[in-house]
Amino acid sequence: MWQLHGSDPEVSFRLSAGDIRTVGRATGAHFIIDHPLVSRVHCRVTASAAGTLSVEDLGSTNGTYVNGTRIDRPTHLRLGDTLTVGRVTLTVQES
């Protein structure tokens, strides 16, 4: 099981193998981050059945960043990587 954890604001999201979840500020997003720089449906995080974790930007206005680099295609995440959505930074952890 994976966890995306942010400390400012305090937020934590859990993903199990096979989960596909969206991150955004809309009520329809699986993981909601209520921040003006976060798009309504900002990115998609996938935890594969094989145990890998990846993120894909969904055409967000302000971009999705992994370890400080803006991504433009699906990108694998590893333990300790940071995922930044708007001004919210989440760290990949095992739970």
C-alpha positions, 0 to 999 in steps of 0.5 A: 500500500502506498501513501501520499503525505503532505505536511502543509497543509496536513493531508494524506492519501492512501492507495492500494494495488490496482487503485486509479485515483484523481487529484483535484479541487472538484468534488468529483476528484477522488483526492480533494486538495482545496487550493486555488492553484489546483485544477478541478481534476489536476492529475491521475495517480495509479497504483498498479497490481504489480506494485508500482506507482505512477502519476499523469498530469491531466492538462492542469493549468499549473502543471504537476511536478515530480521532484521539482520537474514538471511532467508531460507524460506518465511518470513513475514514483518511488519511495521518497519522491515528491509530487507537487500539485499547485503549491501542495507537496506530497511525499511518496511513502509506504503505509 
